[in-house]
Amino acid sequence: MGRLYLCNVCDVEVQDSRYCEKHLRKPKFDRRNNTRSQKPNKFQANQTWKERKHKEAAVKWYIDNYGYVCSGYDRPSHPSNDLTADHIVPKFMGGNPLGRLRILCRSCNSRRGAKMKANFGIYVSK
């Protein structure tokens, strides 16, 4: 049997700790697998590791062959340092996650995505 303490916040009796379960802070560092617990950002939440690597490889290939130039969507091609991979057939329309990609800058990619969603009756906030 461990030693009894009072929680430093609410004075509830707890065993082997200075905090009750309600006030116990979880460590940022996970000792079991020696890594930090990380959550994917909002763009990676619905992507697999394989799909992220596929997109990274496509962007790298495009930059090696064409440089930092966006081909543009509803505007002429322009220089950009912020290139992203975009599905030609969007995943929400049943496109293959590892299918064909086009490389656009973030603003052109967002412009295209907003128009695709608007065509299918999905609300897009501006």
C-alpha positions as CSV (number, residue, x, y, z in Angstrom):
1,M,0.0,0.0,0.0
2,G,1.3,3.4,-1.0
3,R,1.5,6.6,0.9
4,L,-1.6,8.8,1.1
5,Y,-1.4,12.5,0.1
6,L,-3.9,15.3,-0.3
7,C,-4.4,16.7,-3.8
8,N,-2.7,20.1,-4.1
9,V,-5.7,21.6,-5.8
10,C,-8.9,20.2,-4.3
11,D,-7.7,18.5,-1.0
12,V,-9.0,15.0,-2.0
13,E,-7.0,12.0,-0.6
14,V,-4.9,10.3,-3.2
15,Q,-2.4,7.6,-3.2
16,D,1.2,7.9,-4.3
17,S,0.7,11.3,-6.0
18,R,0.3,15.0,-5.2
19,Y,-2.7,15.4,-7.6
20,C,-6.0,13.6,-8.0
21,E,-6.9,12.1,-11.5
22,K,-8.9,15.2,-12.3
23,H,-5.9,17.5,-11.8
24,L,-3.1,15.2,-12.9
25,R,-1.2,16.5,-15.9
26,K,-0.2,14.0,-18.5
27,P,3.4,14.1,-19.5
28,K,4.3,15.4,-23.0
29,F,6.9,12.8,-23.3
30,D,5.8,9.1,-23.6
31,R,8.4,7.0,-21.9
32,R,7.1,3.7,-23.3
33,N,8.0,4.3,-26.9
34,N,10.4,7.2,-26.3
35,T,8.5,9.7,-28.4
36,R,6.3,12.8,-28.0
37,S,2.6,12.2,-28.5
38,Q,1.7,14.2,-31.6
39,K,-1.6,14.8,-33.3
40,P,-1.7,15.3,-37.0
41,N,-2.6,18.8,-38.2
42,K,-5.9,19.5,-39.9
43,F,-4.5,18.8,-43.4
44,Q,-2.9,15.5,-42.4
45,A,-5.8,14.1,-40.3
46,N,-7.4,12.2,-43.1
47,Q,-4.2,11.2,-44.9
48,T,-2.2,8.1,-44.6
49,W,1.6,8.0,-44.3
50,K,1.7,6.5,-47.8
51,E,-0.4,9.4,-49.3
52,R,1.8,12.1,-47.6
53,K,4.9,10.5,-49.1
54,H,3.2,10.3,-52.5
55,K,2.4,14.0,-52.4
56,E,5.9,14.9,-51.1
57,A,7.5,13.0,-54.0
58,A,5.3,14.6,-56.6
59,V,6.1,18.1,-55.3
60,K,9.8,17.3,-55.2
61,W,9.7,15.9,-58.8
62,Y,7.8,19.0,-60.0
63,I,10.3,21.4,-58.4
64,D,13.3,19.5,-59.9
65,N,11.8,19.7,-63.4
66,Y,9.9,23.0,-63.5
67,G,11.2,25.0,-60.5
68,Y,9.1,27.1,-58.1
69,V,6.4,28.0,-60.6
70,C,2.7,27.5,-60.1
71,S,0.8,26.5,-63.2
72,G,-2.1,28.6,-61.9
73,Y,-5.9,27.9,-61.6
74,D,-8.1,30.5,-63.3
75,R,-5.0,32.7,-63.6
76,P,-1.7,32.7,-65.5
77,S,1.3,30.8,-64.2
78,H,3.2,32.7,-61.6
79,P,6.3,32.1,-59.3
80,S,5.6,30.6,-55.9
81,N,7.6,29.1,-53.1
82,D,4.6,27.4,-51.5
83,L,3.7,24.5,-53.8
84,T,1.3,21.8,-52.8
85,A,0.0,18.6,-54.4
86,D,-3.7,18.5,-55.3
87,H,-5.8,15.6,-56.4
88,I,-7.2,15.9,-60.0
89,V,-10.2,13.9,-58.9
90,P,-10.9,15.0,-55.3
91,K,-11.2,12.3,-52.7
92,F,-14.6,13.5,-51.6
93,M,-15.8,12.7,-55.1
94,G,-14.4,9.1,-54.9
95,G,-10.9,9.9,-56.2
96,N,-8.0,7.5,-55.5
97,P,-5.8,8.8,-52.6
98,L,-2.7,7.6,-54.4
99,G,-4.0,8.7,-57.8
100,R,-2.9,11.5,-60.2
101,L,-1.9,14.8,-58.7
102,R,-1.4,18.4,-59.9
103,I,0.9,20.8,-58.3
104,L,-0.5,24.3,-57.4
105,C,0.4,27.0,-54.9
106,R,-1.7,27.2,-51.8
107,S,-3.9,30.0,-53.0
108,C,-4.7,28.3,-56.3
109,N,-5.3,25.0,-54.5
110,S,-7.8,26.8,-52.2
111,R,-9.5,28.6,-55.1
112,R,-10.0,25.3,-56.9
113,G,-11.2,23.5,-53.8
114,A,-13.8,26.2,-53.1
115,K,-15.2,26.0,-56.6
116,M,-15.3,22.1,-56.5
117,K,-17.3,22.2,-53.2
118,A,-19.6,25.0,-54.5
119,N,-20.5,22.9,-57.6
120,F,-21.6,20.0,-55.3
121,G,-23.8,22.1,-52.9
122,I,-21.3,22.1,-50.0
123,Y,-21.3,25.3,-48.0
124,V,-18.0,27.2,-48.3
125,S,-17.4,30.2,-46.0
126,K,-15.5,33.1,-47.4
